[in-house]
Amino acid sequence: MKLKLILFISLITCSLGFSQTKLADENKFQFAEDEHFLDGYSLNFQYQDGKAIHMEFNDGKSLYE
């Protein structure tokens, strides 16, 4: 039983060590240019209790009041 436990732990330790051997250059992602689909849009939302929020979207950022 003790030998099986030691073997199991050894196998897990070795498999974790070998799974991290990829080079950083192989893992780099190539992303396209940012797309801001909501740019130029604004919205007003009023809650049932009378509170309201106004949101605007420009240049990939949001502004709210």
Predicted model as a PDB file, atoms N, CA, C, CB and O in Angstrom, pLDDT in the B-factor column:
MODEL        1                                                                  
ATOM      1  N   MET A   1       0.826  -1.187   0.000  1.00 70.00           N  
ATOM      2  CA  MET A   1       0.000   0.000   0.000  1.00 70.00           C  
ATOM      3  C   MET A   1       0.873   1.253   0.000  1.00 70.00           C  
ATOM      4  CB  MET A   1      -0.941  -0.004   1.207  1.00 70.00           C  
ATOM      5  O   MET A   1       0.627   2.195  -0.754  1.00 70.00           O  
ATOM      6  N   LYS A   2       1.898   1.250   0.860  1.00 72.00           N  
ATOM      7  CA  LYS A   2       2.796   2.390   0.962  1.00 72.00           C  
ATOM      8  C   LYS A   2       3.559   2.586  -0.351  1.00 72.00           C  
ATOM      9  CB  LYS A   2       3.778   2.198   2.135  1.00 72.00           C  
ATOM     10  O   LYS A   2       3.770   3.720  -0.780  1.00 72.00           O  
ATOM     11  N   LEU A   3       3.970   1.492  -0.988  1.00 76.00           N  
ATOM     12  CA  LEU A   3       4.695   1.556  -2.247  1.00 76.00           C  
ATOM     13  C   LEU A   3       3.809   2.128  -3.354  1.00 76.00           C  
ATOM     14  CB  LEU A   3       5.209   0.165  -2.638  1.00 76.00           C  
ATOM     15  O   LEU A   3       4.274   2.910  -4.184  1.00 76.00           O  
ATOM     16  N   LYS A   4       2.535   1.738  -3.367  1.00 74.00           N  
ATOM     17  CA  LYS A   4       1.598   2.268  -4.363  1.00 74.00           C  
ATOM     18  C   LYS A   4       1.402   3.771  -4.195  1.00 74.00           C  
ATOM     19  CB  LYS A   4       0.248   1.550  -4.260  1.00 74.00           C  
ATOM     20  O   LYS A   4       1.329   4.499  -5.185  1.00 74.00           O  
ATOM     21  N   LEU A   5       1.317   4.235  -2.970  1.00 72.00           N  
ATOM     22  CA  LEU A   5       1.152   5.654  -2.692  1.00 72.00           C  
ATOM     23  C   LEU A   5       2.375   6.444  -3.150  1.00 72.00           C  
ATOM     24  CB  LEU A   5       0.904   5.878  -1.198  1.00 72.00           C  
ATOM     25  O   LEU A   5       2.238   7.505  -3.759  1.00 72.00           O  
ATOM     26  N   ILE A   6       3.560   5.933  -2.860  1.00 75.00           N  
ATOM     27  CA  ILE A   6       4.793   6.605  -3.284  1.00 75.00           C  
ATOM     28  C   ILE A   6       4.882   6.640  -4.807  1.00 75.00           C  
ATOM     29  CB  ILE A   6       6.031   5.896  -2.692  1.00 75.00           C  
ATOM     30  O   ILE A   6       5.251   7.665  -5.380  1.00 75.00           O  
ATOM     31  N   LEU A   7       4.553   5.548  -5.458  1.00 70.00           N  
ATOM     32  CA  LEU A   7       4.562   5.493  -6.919  1.00 70.00           C  
ATOM     33  C   LEU A   7       3.558   6.465  -7.516  1.00 70.00           C  
ATOM     34  CB  LEU A   7       4.263   4.080  -7.399  1.00 70.00           C  
ATOM     35  O   LEU A   7       3.868   7.149  -8.492  1.00 70.00           O  
ATOM     36  N   PHE A   8       2.367   6.537  -6.952  1.00 69.00           N  
ATOM     37  CA  PHE A   8       1.319   7.447  -7.424  1.00 69.00           C  
ATOM     38  C   PHE A   8       1.771   8.908  -7.306  1.00 69.00           C  
ATOM     39  CB  PHE A   8       0.015   7.225  -6.626  1.00 69.00           C  
ATOM     40  O   PHE A   8       1.607   9.686  -8.245  1.00 69.00           O  
ATOM     41  N   ILE A   9       2.333   9.276  -6.163  1.00 75.00           N  
ATOM     42  CA  ILE A   9       2.806  10.649  -5.946  1.00 75.00           C  
ATOM     43  C   ILE A   9       3.955  10.970  -6.896  1.00 75.00           C  
ATOM     44  CB  ILE A   9       3.254  10.850  -4.477  1.00 75.00           C  
ATOM     45  O   ILE A   9       4.027  12.080  -7.423  1.00 75.00           O  
ATOM     46  N   SER A  10       4.845  10.023  -7.118  1.00 74.00           N  
ATOM     47  CA  SER A  10       5.964  10.224  -8.042  1.00 74.00           C  
ATOM     48  C   SER A  10       5.472  10.451  -9.465  1.00 74.00           C  
ATOM     49  CB  SER A  10       6.910   9.022  -8.003  1.00 74.00           C  
ATOM     50  O   SER A  10       5.976  11.330 -10.163  1.00 74.00           O  
ATOM     51  N   LEU A  11       4.499   9.671  -9.896  1.00 68.00           N  
ATOM     52  CA  LEU A  11       3.955   9.829 -11.247  1.00 68.00           C  
ATOM     53  C   LEU A  11       3.283  11.189 -11.430  1.00 68.00           C  
ATOM     54  CB  LEU A  11       2.956   8.713 -11.546  1.00 68.00           C  
ATOM     55  O   LEU A  11       3.440  11.827 -12.471  1.00 68.00           O  
ATOM     56  N   ILE A  12       2.550  11.620 -10.439  1.00 69.00           N  
ATOM     57  CA  ILE A  12       1.895  12.926 -10.513  1.00 69.00           C  
ATOM     58  C   ILE A  12       2.934  14.035 -10.561  1.00 69.00           C  
ATOM     59  CB  ILE A  12       0.949  13.131  -9.315  1.00 69.00           C  
ATOM     60  O   ILE A  12       2.801  14.967 -11.354  1.00 69.00           O  
ATOM     61  N   THR A  13       3.953  13.954  -9.738  1.00 69.00           N  
ATOM     62  CA  THR A  13       4.997  14.977  -9.698  1.00 69.00           C  
ATOM     63  C   THR A  13       5.728  15.054 -11.036  1.00 69.00           C  
ATOM     64  CB  THR A  13       5.996  14.685  -8.563  1.00 69.00           C  
ATOM     65  O   THR A  13       5.987  16.148 -11.537  1.00 69.00           O  
ATOM     66  N   CYS A  14       6.056  13.920 -11.610  1.00 62.00           N  
ATOM     67  CA  CYS A  14       6.754  13.899 -12.904  1.00 62.00           C  
ATOM     68  C   CYS A  14       5.866  14.433 -14.020  1.00 62.00           C  
ATOM     69  CB  CYS A  14       7.214  12.474 -13.241  1.00 62.00           C  
ATOM     70  O   CYS A  14       6.340  15.178 -14.878  1.00 62.00           O  
ATOM     71  N   SER A  15       4.607  14.072 -14.025  1.00 62.00           N  
ATOM     72  CA  SER A  15       3.718  14.524 -15.096  1.00 62.00           C  
ATOM     73  C   SER A  15       3.485  16.029 -15.011  1.00 62.00           C  
ATOM     74  CB  SER A  15       2.377  13.777 -15.032  1.00 62.00           C  
ATOM     75  O   SER A  15       3.344  16.685 -16.044  1.00 62.00           O  
ATOM     76  N   LEU A  16       3.442  16.585 -13.816  1.00 56.00           N  
ATOM     77  CA  LEU A  16       3.290  18.033 -13.675  1.00 56.00           C  
ATOM     78  C   LEU A  16       4.543  18.751 -14.149  1.00 56.00           C  
ATOM     79  CB  LEU A  16       2.986  18.406 -12.219  1.00 56.00           C  
ATOM     80  O   LEU A  16       4.448  19.820 -14.751  1.00 56.00           O  
ATOM     81  N   GLY A  17       5.686  18.198 -13.893  1.00 55.00           N  
ATOM     82  CA  GLY A  17       6.938  18.809 -14.321  1.00 55.00           C  
ATOM     83  C   GLY A  17       7.077  18.835 -15.831  1.00 55.00           C  
ATOM     84  O   GLY A  17       7.552  19.830 -16.379  1.00 55.00           O  
ATOM     85  N   PHE A  18       6.680  17.781 -16.518  1.00 54.00           N  
ATOM     86  CA  PHE A  18       6.820  17.712 -17.966  1.00 54.00           C  
ATOM     87  C   PHE A  18       5.731  18.472 -18.709  1.00 54.00           C  
ATOM     88  CB  PHE A  18       6.816  16.283 -18.405  1.00 54.00           C  
ATOM     89  O   PHE A  18       5.907  18.811 -19.879  1.00 54.00           O  
ATOM     90  N   SER A  19       4.629  18.741 -18.061  1.00 53.00           N  
ATOM     91  CA  SER A  19       3.542  19.444 -18.747  1.00 53.00           C  
ATOM     92  C   SER A  19       3.840  20.929 -18.912  1.00 53.00           C  
ATOM     93  CB  SER A  19       2.238  19.263 -17.985  1.00 53.00           C  
ATOM     94  O   SER A  19       3.155  21.602 -19.682  1.00 53.00           O  
ATOM     95  N   GLN A  20       4.828  21.452 -18.220  1.00 53.00           N  
ATOM     96  CA  GLN A  20       5.167  22.879 -18.271  1.00 53.00           C  
ATOM     97  C   GLN A  20       6.383  23.144 -19.150  1.00 53.00           C  
ATOM     98  CB  GLN A  20       5.424  23.409 -16.867  1.00 53.00           C  
ATOM     99  O   GLN A  20       7.048  24.161 -18.956  1.00 53.00           O  
ATOM    100  N   THR A  21       6.705  22.274 -20.108  1.00 54.00           N  
ATOM    101  CA  THR A  21       7.934  22.428 -20.872  1.00 54.00           C  
ATOM    102  C   THR A  21       7.761  23.200 -22.174  1.00 54.00           C  
ATOM    103  CB  THR A  21       8.497  21.089 -21.170  1.00 54.00           C  
ATOM    104  O   THR A  21       8.737  23.326 -22.914  1.00 54.00           O  
ATOM    105  N   LYS A  22       6.582  23.724 -22.500  1.00 55.00           N  
ATOM    106  CA  LYS A  22       6.399  24.493 -23.733  1.00 55.00           C  
ATOM    107  C   LYS A  22       7.141  25.823 -23.619  1.00 55.00           C  
ATOM    108  CB  LYS A  22       4.888  24.732 -24.021  1.00 55.00           C  
ATOM    109  O   LYS A  22       7.189  26.440 -22.554  1.00 55.00           O  
ATOM    110  N   LEU A  23       7.706  26.238 -24.721  1.00 58.00           N  
ATOM    111  CA  LEU A  23       8.413  27.520 -24.743  1.00 58.00           C  
ATOM    112  C   LEU A  23       7.421  28.668 -24.742  1.00 58.00           C  
ATOM    113  CB  LEU A  23       9.335  27.615 -25.970  1.00 58.00           C  
ATOM    114  O   LEU A  23       6.304  28.533 -25.241  1.00 58.00           O  
ATOM    115  N   ALA A  24       7.827  29.796 -24.183  1.00 59.00           N  
ATOM    116  CA  ALA A  24       6.946  30.968 -24.116  1.00 59.00           C  
ATOM    117  C   ALA A  24       6.600  31.471 -25.514  1.00 59.00           C  
ATOM    118  CB  ALA A  24       7.608  32.092 -23.301  1.00 59.00           C  
ATOM    119  O   ALA A  24       5.493  31.965 -25.724  1.00 59.00           O  
ATOM    120  N   ASP A  25       7.520  31.357 -26.476  1.00 61.00           N  
ATOM    121  CA  ASP A  25       7.252  31.834 -27.838  1.00 61.00           C  
ATOM    122  C   ASP A  25       6.123  31.056 -28.511  1.00 61.00           C  
ATOM    123  CB  ASP A  25       8.515  31.735 -28.682  1.00 61.00           C  
ATOM    124  O   ASP A  25       5.415  31.602 -29.358  1.00 61.00           O  
ATOM    125  N   GLU A  26       5.950  29.797 -28.147  1.00 65.00           N  
ATOM    126  CA  GLU A  26       4.890  28.981 -28.736  1.00 65.00           C  
ATOM    127  C   GLU A  26       3.517  29.365 -28.189  1.00 65.00           C  
ATOM    128  CB  GLU A  26       5.159  27.500 -28.477  1.00 65.00           C  
ATOM    129  O   GLU A  26       2.504  29.046 -28.810  1.00 65.00           O  
ATOM    130  N   ASN A  27       3.458  30.035 -27.055  1.00 62.00           N  
ATOM    131  CA  ASN A  27       2.199  30.336 -26.389  1.00 62.00           C  
ATOM    132  C   ASN A  27       1.706  31.753 -26.636  1.00 62.00           C  
ATOM    133  CB  ASN A  27       2.343  30.114 -24.923  1.00 62.00           C  
ATOM    134  O   ASN A  27       0.705  32.156 -26.045  1.00 62.00           O  
ATOM    135  N   LYS A  28       2.378  32.528 -27.495  1.00 70.00           N  
ATOM    136  CA  LYS A  28       1.965  33.913 -27.735  1.00 70.00           C  
ATOM    137  C   LYS A  28       0.746  33.928 -28.656  1.00 70.00           C  
ATOM    138  CB  LYS A  28       3.132  34.742 -28.353  1.00 70.00           C  
ATOM    139  O   LYS A  28       0.724  33.260 -29.690  1.00 70.00           O  
ATOM    140  N   PHE A  29      -0.265  34.698 -28.265  1.00 70.00           N  
ATOM    141  CA  PHE A  29      -1.474  34.821 -29.057  1.00 70.00           C  
ATOM    142  C   PHE A  29      -1.372  36.049 -29.944  1.00 70.00           C  
ATOM    143  CB  PHE A  29      -2.719  34.898 -28.155  1.00 70.00           C  
ATOM    144  O   PHE A  29      -0.773  37.053 -29.560  1.00 70.00           O  
ATOM    145  N   GLN A  30      -1.952  35.969 -31.119  1.00 72.00           N  
ATOM    146  CA  GLN A  30      -2.013  37.096 -32.036  1.00 72.00           C  
ATOM    147  C   GLN A  30      -3.440  37.625 -32.030  1.00 72.00           C  
ATOM    148  CB  GLN A  30      -1.563  36.687 -33.479  1.00 72.00           C  
ATOM    149  O   GLN A  30      -4.356  36.941 -32.485  1.00 72.00           O  
ATOM    150  N   PHE A  31      -3.634  38.831 -31.520  1.00 73.00           N  
ATOM    151  CA  PHE A  31      -4.961  39.409 -31.457  1.00 73.00           C  
ATOM    152  C   PHE A  31      -5.123  40.445 -32.561  1.00 73.00           C  
ATOM    153  CB  PHE A  31      -5.218  40.037 -30.078  1.00 73.00           C  
ATOM    154  O   PHE A  31      -4.168  41.127 -32.931  1.00 73.00           O  
ATOM    155  N   ALA A  32      -6.319  40.553 -33.072  1.00 75.00           N  
ATOM    156  CA  ALA A  32      -6.629  41.549 -34.095  1.00 75.00           C  
ATOM    157  C   ALA A  32      -6.793  42.915 -33.430  1.00 75.00           C  
ATOM    158  CB  ALA A  32      -7.917  41.159 -34.882  1.00 75.00           C  
ATOM    159  O   ALA A  32      -6.737  43.040 -32.206  1.00 75.00           O  
ATOM    160  N   GLU A  33      -6.990  43.906 -34.242  1.00 76.00           N  
ATOM    161  CA  GLU A  33      -7.203  45.256 -33.729  1.00 76.00           C  
ATOM    162  C   GLU A  33      -8.509  45.305 -32.939  1.00 76.00           C  
ATOM    163  CB  GLU A  33      -7.224  46.289 -34.885  1.00 76.00           C  
ATOM    164  O   GLU A  33      -9.481  44.636 -33.289  1.00 76.00           O  
ATOM    165  N   ASP A  34      -8.520  46.103 -31.871  1.00 77.00           N  
ATOM    166  CA  ASP A  34      -9.708  46.212 -31.029  1.00 77.00           C  
ATOM    167  C   ASP A  34     -10.910  46.711 -31.826  1.00 77.00           C  
ATOM    168  CB  ASP A  34      -9.438  47.146 -29.850  1.00 77.00           C  
ATOM    169  O   ASP A  34     -10.779  47.574 -32.694  1.00 77.00           O  
ATOM    170  N   GLU A  35     -12.076  46.157 -31.520  1.00 80.00           N  
ATOM    171  CA  GLU A  35     -13.327  46.599 -32.126  1.00 80.00           C  
ATOM    172  C   GLU A  35     -14.246  47.065 -31.008  1.00 80.00           C  
ATOM    173  CB  GLU A  35     -13.995  45.459 -32.972  1.00 80.00           C  
ATOM    174  O   GLU A  35     -14.487  46.337 -30.046  1.00 80.00           O  
ATOM    175  N   HIS A  36     -14.747  48.262 -31.141  1.00 82.00           N  
ATOM    176  CA  HIS A  36     -15.617  48.840 -30.118  1.00 82.00           C  
ATOM    177  C   HIS A  36     -17.008  49.004 -30.719  1.00 82.00           C  
ATOM    178  CB  HIS A  36     -15.059  50.215 -29.597  1.00 82.00           C  
ATOM    179  O   HIS A  36     -17.342  50.055 -31.266  1.00 82.00           O  
ATOM    180  N   PHE A  37     -17.801  47.964 -30.613  1.00 85.00           N  
ATOM    181  CA  PHE A  37     -19.110  47.932 -31.257  1.00 85.00           C  
ATOM    182  C   PHE A  37     -20.104  48.934 -30.664  1.00 85.00           C  
ATOM    183  CB  PHE A  37     -19.682  46.549 -31.160  1.00 85.00           C  
ATOM    184  O   PHE A  37     -21.056  49.322 -31.341  1.00 85.00           O  
ATOM    185  N   LEU A  38     -19.904  49.351 -29.440  1.00 86.00           N  
ATOM    186  CA  LEU A  38     -20.864  50.254 -28.801  1.00 86.00           C  
ATOM    187  C   LEU A  38     -20.484  51.730 -28.940  1.00 86.00           C  
ATOM    188  CB  LEU A  38     -20.992  49.905 -27.339  1.00 86.00           C  
ATOM    189  O   LEU A  38     -21.224  52.596 -28.473  1.00 86.00           O  
ATOM    190  N   ASP A  39     -19.350  52.033 -29.570  1.00 89.00           N  
ATOM    191  CA  ASP A  39     -18.938  53.431 -29.718  1.00 89.00           C  
ATOM    192  C   ASP A  39     -20.026  54.254 -30.390  1.00 89.00           C  
ATOM    193  CB  ASP A  39     -17.639  53.525 -30.523  1.00 89.00           C  
ATOM    194  O   ASP A  39     -20.590  53.847 -31.406  1.00 89.00           O  
ATOM    195  N   GLY A  40     -20.314  55.414 -29.814  1.00 90.00           N  
ATOM    196  CA  GLY A  40     -21.331  56.308 -30.361  1.00 90.00           C  
ATOM    197  C   GLY A  40     -22.725  56.072 -29.799  1.00 90.00           C  
ATOM    198  O   GLY A  40     -23.638  56.854 -30.065  1.00 90.00           O  
ATOM    199  N   TYR A  41     -22.902  55.012 -29.029  1.00 91.00           N  
ATOM    200  CA  TYR A  41     -24.219  54.716 -28.460  1.00 91.00           C  
ATOM    201  C   TYR A  41     -24.339  55.299 -27.060  1.00 91.00           C  
ATOM    202  CB  TYR A  41     -24.468  53.200 -28.426  1.00 91.00           C  
ATOM    203  O   TYR A  41     -23.346  55.450 -26.349  1.00 91.00           O  
ATOM    204  N   SER A  42     -25.558  55.620 -26.679  1.00 93.00           N  
ATOM    205  CA  SER A  42     -25.847  56.037 -25.309  1.00 93.00           C  
ATOM    206  C   SER A  42     -27.185  55.437 -24.910  1.00 93.00           C  
ATOM    207  CB  SER A  42     -25.863  57.600 -25.173  1.00 93.00           C  
ATOM    208  O   SER A  42     -28.006  55.093 -25.761  1.00 93.00           O  
ATOM    209  N   LEU A  43     -27.391  55.319 -23.619  1.00 90.00           N  
ATOM    210  CA  LEU A  43     -28.666  54.773 -23.151  1.00 90.00           C  
ATOM    211  C   LEU A  43     -29.047  55.409 -21.834  1.00 90.00           C  
ATOM    212  CB  LEU A  43     -28.593  53.243 -23.004  1.00 90.00           C  
ATOM    213  O   LEU A  43     -28.195  55.832 -21.052  1.00 90.00           O  
ATOM    214  N   ASN A  44     -30.326  55.466 -21.611  1.00 93.00           N  
ATOM    215  CA  ASN A  44     -30.896  55.922 -20.342  1.00 93.00           C  
ATOM    216  C   ASN A  44     -31.715  54.778 -19.780  1.00 93.00           C  
ATOM    217  CB  ASN A  44     -31.771  57.219 -20.522  1.00 93.00           C  
ATOM    218  O   ASN A  44     -32.511  54.165 -20.491  1.00 93.00           O  
ATOM    219  N   PHE A  45     -31.518  54.494 -18.501  1.00 91.00           N  
ATOM    220  CA  PHE A  45     -32.267  53.428 -17.855  1.00 91.00           C  
ATOM    221  C   PHE A  45     -32.816  53.975 -16.554  1.00 91.00           C  
ATOM    222  CB  PHE A  45     -31.381  52.167 -17.612  1.00 91.00           C  
ATOM    223  O   PHE A  45     -32.078  54.542 -15.748  1.00 91.00           O  
ATOM    224  N   GLN A  46     -34.112  53.803 -16.351  1.00 92.00           N  
ATOM    225  CA  GLN A  46     -34.737  54.287 -15.125  1.00 92.00           C  
ATOM    226  C   GLN A  46     -35.286  53.107 -14.348  1.00 92.00           C  
ATOM    227  CB  GLN A  46     -35.857  55.309 -15.433  1.00 92.00           C  
ATOM    228  O   GLN A  46     -36.028  52.277 -14.873  1.00 92.00           O  
ATOM    229  N   TYR A  47     -34.896  53.056 -13.067  1.00 91.00           N  
ATOM    230  CA  TYR A  47     -35.369  52.001 -12.176  1.00 91.00           C  
ATOM    231  C   TYR A  47     -36.776  52.326 -11.685  1.00 91.00           C  
ATOM    232  CB  TYR A  47     -34.407  51.821 -10.981  1.00 91.00           C  
ATOM    233  O   TYR A  47     -37.230  53.464 -11.801  1.00 91.00           O  
ATOM    234  N   GLN A  48     -37.467  51.325 -11.136  1.00 93.00           N  
ATOM    235  CA  GLN A  48     -38.838  51.513 -10.664  1.00 93.00           C  
ATOM    236  C   GLN A  48     -38.929  52.477  -9.492  1.00 93.00           C  
ATOM    237  CB  GLN A  48     -39.431  50.187 -10.270  1.00 93.00           C  
ATOM    238  O   GLN A  48     -39.975  53.088  -9.274  1.00 93.00           O  
ATOM    239  N   ASP A  49     -37.852  52.622  -8.739  1.00 94.00           N  
ATOM    240  CA  ASP A  49     -37.894  53.530  -7.586  1.00 94.00           C  
ATOM    241  C   ASP A  49     -37.581  54.982  -7.989  1.00 94.00           C  
ATOM    242  CB  ASP A  49     -36.898  53.062  -6.512  1.00 94.00           C  
ATOM    243  O   ASP A  49     -37.489  55.849  -7.120  1.00 94.00           O  
ATOM    244  N   GLY A  50     -37.419  55.256  -9.284  1.00 92.00           N  
ATOM    245  CA  GLY A  50     -37.200  56.615  -9.759  1.00 92.00           C  
ATOM    246  C   GLY A  50     -35.757  56.959 -10.047  1.00 92.00           C  
ATOM    247  O   GLY A  50     -35.496  57.961 -10.714  1.00 92.00           O  
ATOM    248  N   LYS A  51     -34.807  56.169  -9.572  1.00 93.00           N  
ATOM    249  CA  LYS A  51     -33.405  56.417  -9.873  1.00 93.00           C  
ATOM    250  C   LYS A  51     -33.140  56.104 -11.339  1.00 93.00           C  
ATOM    251  CB  LYS A  51     -32.484  55.574  -8.957  1.00 93.00           C  
ATOM    252  O   LYS A  51     -33.797  55.246 -11.930  1.00 93.00           O  
ATOM    253  N   ALA A  52     -32.168  56.810 -11.921  1.00 94.00           N  
ATOM    254  CA  ALA A  52     -31.878  56.607 -13.335  1.00 94.00           C  
ATOM    255  C   ALA A  52     -30.374  56.597 -13.561  1.00 94.00           C  
ATOM    256  CB  ALA A  52     -32.546  57.697 -14.192  1.00 94.00           C  
ATOM    257  O   ALA A  52     -29.603  57.090 -12.737  1.00 94.00           O  
ATOM    258  N   ILE A  53     -29.968  56.029 -14.692  1.00 92.00           N  
ATOM    259  CA  ILE A  53     -28.567  56.001 -15.083  1.00 92.00           C  
ATOM    260  C   ILE A  53     -28.487  56.365 -16.567  1.00 92.00           C  
ATOM    261  CB  ILE A  53     -27.921  54.594 -14.801  1.00 92.00           C  
ATOM    262  O   ILE A  53     -29.320  55.944 -17.369  1.00 92.00           O  
ATOM    263  N   HIS A  54     -27.476  57.150 -16.911  1.00 93.00           N  
ATOM    264  CA  HIS A  54     -27.215  57.510 -18.304  1.00 93.00           C  
ATOM    265  C   HIS A  54     -25.810  57.008 -18.635  1.00 93.00           C  
ATOM    266  CB  HIS A  54     -27.348  59.076 -18.546  1.00 93.00           C  
ATOM    267  O   HIS A  54     -24.857  57.322 -17.922  1.00 93.00           O  
ATOM    268  N   MET A  55     -25.676  56.233 -19.707  1.00 90.00           N  
ATOM    269  CA  MET A  55     -24.384  55.690 -20.117  1.00 90.00           C  
ATOM    270  C   MET A  55     -24.076  56.115 -21.540  1.00 90.00           C  
ATOM    271  CB  MET A  55     -24.370  54.153 -19.997  1.00 90.00           C  
ATOM    272  O   MET A  55     -24.963  56.168 -22.392  1.00 90.00           O  
ATOM    273  N   GLU A  56     -22.791  56.422 -21.792  1.00 93.00           N  
ATOM    274  CA  GLU A  56     -22.311  56.742 -23.138  1.00 93.00           C  
ATOM    275  C   GLU A  56     -21.071  55.899 -23.416  1.00 93.00           C  
ATOM    276  CB  GLU A  56     -21.996  58.273 -23.285  1.00 93.00           C  
ATOM    277  O   GLU A  56     -20.286  55.617 -22.510  1.00 93.00           O  
ATOM    278  N   PHE A  57     -20.900  55.497 -24.677  1.00 90.00           N  
ATOM    279  CA  PHE A  57     -19.769  54.679 -25.092  1.00 90.00           C  
ATOM    280  C   PHE A  57     -19.022  55.395 -26.205  1.00 90.00           C  
ATOM    281  CB  PHE A  57     -20.236  53.273 -25.554  1.00 90.00           C  
ATOM    282  O   PHE A  57     -19.592  55.684 -27.258  1.00 90.00           O  
ATOM    283  N   ASN A  58     -17.738  55.683 -25.973  1.00 90.00           N  
ATOM    284  CA  ASN A  58     -16.894  56.355 -26.964  1.00 90.00           C  
ATOM    285  C   ASN A  58     -15.451  55.883 -26.811  1.00 90.00           C  
ATOM    286  CB  ASN A  58     -16.982  57.901 -26.814  1.00 90.00           C  
ATOM    287  O   ASN A  58     -14.961  55.719 -25.694  1.00 90.00           O  
ATOM    288  N   ASP A  59     -14.779  55.667 -27.929  1.00 87.00           N  
ATOM    289  CA  ASP A  59     -13.362  55.281 -27.950  1.00 87.00           C  
ATOM    290  C   ASP A  59     -13.071  54.053 -27.096  1.00 87.00           C  
ATOM    291  CB  ASP A  59     -12.508  56.434 -27.475  1.00 87.00           C  
ATOM    292  O   ASP A  59     -12.004  53.969 -26.488  1.00 87.00           O  
ATOM    293  N   GLY A  60     -13.987  53.110 -27.040  1.00 85.00           N  
ATOM    294  CA  GLY A  60     -13.790  51.879 -26.286  1.00 85.00           C  
ATOM    295  C   GLY A  60     -13.941  52.057 -24.787  1.00 85.00           C  
ATOM    296  O   GLY A  60     -13.599  51.155 -24.022  1.00 85.00           O  
ATOM    297  N   LYS A  61     -14.439  53.185 -24.360  1.00 88.00           N  
ATOM    298  CA  LYS A  61     -14.626  53.443 -22.922  1.00 88.00           C  
ATOM    299  C   LYS A  61     -16.080  53.790 -22.658  1.00 88.00           C  
ATOM    300  CB  LYS A  61     -13.695  54.591 -22.428  1.00 88.00           C  
ATOM    301  O   LYS A  61     -16.808  54.194 -23.565  1.00 88.00           O  
ATOM    302  N   SER A  62     -16.494  53.632 -21.418  1.00 89.00           N  
ATOM    303  CA  SER A  62     -17.865  53.969 -21.050  1.00 89.00           C  
ATOM    304  C   SER A  62     -17.857  55.095 -20.004  1.00 89.00           C  
ATOM    305  CB  SER A  62     -18.612  52.714 -20.506  1.00 89.00           C  
ATOM    306  O   SER A  62     -16.949  55.205 -19.180  1.00 89.00           O  
ATOM    307  N   LEU A  63     -18.878  55.900 -20.072  1.00 90.00           N  
ATOM    308  CA  LEU A  63     -19.057  56.994 -19.115  1.00 90.00           C  
ATOM    309  C   LEU A  63     -20.479  56.887 -18.593  1.00 90.00           C  
ATOM    310  CB  LEU A  63     -18.783  58.412 -19.772  1.00 90.00           C  
ATOM    311  O   LEU A  63     -21.416  56.701 -19.370  1.00 90.00           O  
ATOM    312  N   TYR A  64     -20.643  57.001 -17.300  1.00 88.00           N  
ATOM    313  CA  TYR A  64     -22.007  56.902 -16.736  1.00 88.00           C  
ATOM    314  C   TYR A  64     -22.236  57.977 -15.691  1.00 88.00           C  
ATOM    315  CB  TYR A  64     -22.244  55.508 -16.114  1.00 88.00           C  
ATOM    316  O   TYR A  64     -21.307  58.433 -15.024  1.00 88.00           O  
ATOM    317  N   GLU A  65     -23.482  58.367 -15.565  1.00 89.00           N  
ATOM    318  CA  GLU A  65     -23.921  59.327 -14.534  1.00 89.00           C  
ATOM    319  C   GLU A  65     -25.110  58.746 -13.820  1.00 89.00           C  
ATOM    320  CB  GLU A  65     -24.276  60.718 -15.148  1.00 89.00           C  
ATOM    321  O   GLU A  65     -25.651  59.374 -12.911  1.00 89.00           O  
TER     322      GLU A  65                                                      
ENDMDL                                                                          
END                                                                             
